[in-house]
Amino acid sequence: MTVRRGLRLVTGGLALVFLLSMMLVNTGSAFAAKKVTIGVSIRSLSEERWAREKVLMEEKAKKLGADIIFTDANNDEFVQNSQIENLIARGVDVLIIIARNSDVAANGVEMAAKEGIPCIAYDVAIYHPHAIYVSFDSVRVGYEMAKAVVERVPKGRCFWIGGSPTDDNAYLVRKGHFQVLQPLTHL
């Protein structure tokens, strides 16, 4: 996968998340007169991906005429829930949650649901009936990543790092990696 294609996918994914946000808030029309405030709870802005996507979200919100409020949990799942509670108290119309821990973030979704605030679990599934999950095909992402590495380095010794055990996407990306790598190993 090229960097340009990957950026198009991320930008397209963000557009989908924002369109969904607007539709959830303005059930009659995505272009209603009410100015929407979107709360975004990010697990950590120290990760390059989320720092980049924050900028993209700001640009998209501005184009749509929405206000947007970000929080950075700094990889602390309990801080993240506290920040979600704060976003609810500030009156956001919809929440986008990039969870540090799916199970713990379900508590934040529950708090929002009690206030009638729709929640989008972006890229990390949150197992709660009021969370709408939007993501990429993580198995395919892993497959494409491993394929690109093997095309550039077809032989040699490799070291594989598997990601966080609290992130379901790490499991799915690994599954894609090993669709390419397993036939090349003698394990």
C-alpha positions as CSV (number, residue, x, y, z in Angstrom):
1,M,0.0,0.0,0.0
2,T,1.4,3.4,-1.0
3,V,1.6,6.3,1.5
4,R,-0.7,8.3,-0.8
5,R,-3.3,5.5,-0.9
6,G,-3.1,5.1,2.8
7,L,-3.7,8.8,3.3
8,R,-6.7,8.7,1.0
9,L,-8.1,5.8,3.1
10,V,-7.6,7.7,6.4
11,T,-9.1,10.8,4.9
12,G,-12.0,8.9,3.5
13,G,-12.5,7.1,6.8
14,L,-12.5,10.4,8.7
15,A,-15.1,11.8,6.2
16,L,-17.3,8.8,7.0
17,V,-16.9,9.3,10.7
18,F,-17.8,13.0,10.5
19,L,-20.7,12.4,8.2
20,L,-22.0,9.8,10.6
21,S,-21.5,12.2,13.5
22,M,-23.6,14.9,11.8
23,M,-26.3,12.4,10.8
24,L,-26.6,11.1,14.4
25,V,-27.0,14.6,15.8
26,N,-29.3,16.0,13.1
27,T,-31.6,13.0,12.5
28,G,-33.7,15.1,10.0
29,S,-30.8,16.4,7.9
30,A,-27.1,16.3,8.0
31,F,-27.2,20.0,7.1
32,A,-29.6,21.3,9.8
33,A,-29.2,24.8,11.2
34,K,-27.9,23.6,14.7
35,K,-24.2,23.9,15.1
36,V,-22.8,20.6,16.2
37,T,-20.2,20.1,18.8
38,I,-18.1,17.0,18.4
39,G,-16.1,15.6,21.3
40,V,-13.1,13.5,20.4
41,S,-11.5,11.4,23.1
42,I,-8.1,10.2,21.8
43,R,-6.1,7.6,23.7
44,S,-2.8,9.4,23.1
45,L,-1.7,12.2,20.9
46,S,1.9,11.1,21.4
47,E,1.2,8.5,18.7
48,E,2.0,10.0,15.3
49,R,-1.1,8.6,13.7
50,W,-3.5,10.3,16.2
51,A,-1.7,13.6,16.1
52,R,-2.0,13.6,12.3
53,E,-5.7,12.5,12.4
54,K,-6.4,15.3,14.9
55,V,-5.3,17.8,12.3
56,L,-7.4,16.2,9.7
57,M,-10.4,16.1,12.0
58,E,-10.0,19.8,12.8
59,E,-9.9,20.6,9.0
60,K,-13.0,18.5,8.4
61,A,-15.0,20.0,11.3
62,K,-14.2,23.5,10.1
63,K,-15.4,22.6,6.5
64,L,-18.6,21.2,8.0
65,G,-19.1,24.2,10.3
66,A,-18.9,22.1,13.4
67,D,-17.1,22.8,16.7
68,I,-14.7,20.1,17.9
69,I,-13.2,19.5,21.3
70,F,-10.3,17.1,21.8
71,T,-9.0,15.3,24.8
72,D,-5.7,13.4,25.1
73,A,-5.8,10.5,27.7
74,N,-2.0,10.0,27.4
75,N,-2.6,6.2,27.3
76,D,-4.4,6.1,30.6
77,E,-7.8,4.4,30.3
78,F,-9.2,5.8,33.5
79,V,-8.1,9.4,32.6
80,Q,-9.9,8.8,29.3
81,N,-13.2,7.9,31.0
82,S,-12.9,11.0,33.2
83,Q,-12.3,13.1,30.1
84,I,-15.3,11.6,28.4
85,E,-17.4,12.5,31.5
86,N,-16.0,16.1,31.1
87,L,-16.9,16.2,27.4
88,I,-20.5,15.1,28.3
89,A,-20.7,17.9,31.0
90,R,-19.5,20.4,28.4
91,G,-22.5,19.6,26.2
92,V,-21.1,17.8,23.2
93,D,-23.6,16.5,20.7
94,V,-21.7,13.4,19.7
95,L,-18.6,11.6,20.9
96,I,-15.9,10.0,18.8
97,I,-13.8,7.7,21.0
98,I,-10.4,6.2,20.1
99,A,-10.2,3.9,23.1
100,R,-7.1,2.9,25.1
101,N,-9.0,-0.1,26.5
102,S,-12.3,-1.2,24.9
103,D,-13.7,-2.7,28.1
104,V,-13.0,0.4,30.2
105,A,-14.2,2.8,27.5
106,A,-17.6,1.0,27.5
107,N,-18.2,2.8,30.8
108,G,-17.7,6.1,29.0
109,V,-20.2,5.1,26.3
110,E,-22.7,4.2,29.1
111,M,-22.4,7.6,30.6
112,A,-23.0,9.2,27.2
113,A,-25.9,6.9,26.4
114,K,-27.6,8.0,29.6
115,E,-27.4,11.6,28.4
116,G,-28.6,10.7,24.9
117,I,-25.3,11.4,23.2
118,P,-24.4,9.1,20.3
119,C,-20.9,7.5,20.4
120,I,-18.7,6.4,17.6
121,A,-15.9,3.9,18.4
122,Y,-13.3,4.9,15.9
123,D,-10.7,2.3,14.9
124,V,-11.0,0.4,18.3
125,A,-14.1,-1.6,18.9
126,I,-16.0,-0.7,22.1
127,Y,-18.4,-3.6,23.1
128,H,-21.4,-1.6,24.1
129,P,-24.8,-1.6,22.3
130,H,-24.7,2.2,22.0
131,A,-21.3,2.4,20.3
132,I,-21.2,2.5,16.6
133,Y,-17.9,0.9,15.4
134,V,-16.1,2.5,12.4
135,S,-12.8,1.2,11.3
136,F,-10.6,-0.2,8.5
137,D,-10.2,-3.8,7.4
138,S,-7.3,-4.4,9.9
139,V,-6.6,-7.9,8.6
140,R,-6.1,-6.5,5.1
141,V,-3.9,-3.7,6.5
142,G,-1.7,-6.3,8.2
143,Y,-1.6,-8.3,4.9
144,E,-0.5,-5.3,2.9
145,M,2.1,-4.3,5.5
146,A,3.7,-7.7,5.5
147,K,3.5,-8.0,1.7
148,A,5.3,-4.7,1.3
149,V,8.1,-5.8,3.7
150,V,8.5,-9.2,2.0
151,E,8.7,-7.5,-1.4
152,R,11.6,-5.3,-0.2
153,V,13.3,-7.9,2.0
154,P,12.4,-11.4,0.6
155,K,15.0,-13.3,2.7
156,G,16.8,-12.9,5.9
157,R,16.3,-12.9,9.6
158,C,13.3,-10.9,10.9
159,F,11.9,-9.8,14.2
160,W,8.2,-9.3,14.6
161,I,6.5,-7.0,17.2
162,G,2.8,-7.7,17.8
163,G,1.3,-4.6,19.4
164,S,-0.7,-4.1,22.5
165,P,-2.7,-7.0,24.1
166,T,-5.5,-4.6,24.9
167,D,-6.0,-3.5,21.2
168,D,-8.2,-5.8,19.2
169,N,-6.7,-4.3,16.0
170,A,-3.3,-5.6,17.0
171,Y,-4.7,-9.1,16.9
172,L,-6.4,-8.5,13.5
173,V,-3.3,-6.9,12.0
174,R,-1.2,-9.8,13.2
175,K,-3.6,-12.2,11.5
176,G,-3.0,-10.3,8.2
177,H,0.8,-10.3,8.8
178,F,0.9,-14.1,9.2
179,Q,-1.3,-14.7,6.1
180,V,1.9,-13.5,4.3
181,L,4.6,-14.6,6.7
182,Q,3.5,-18.0,7.9
183,P,4.1,-19.7,4.5
184,L,7.7,-18.3,4.6
185,T,8.6,-19.6,8.0
186,H,9.5,-23.0,9.3
187,L,7.6,-22.6,12.7
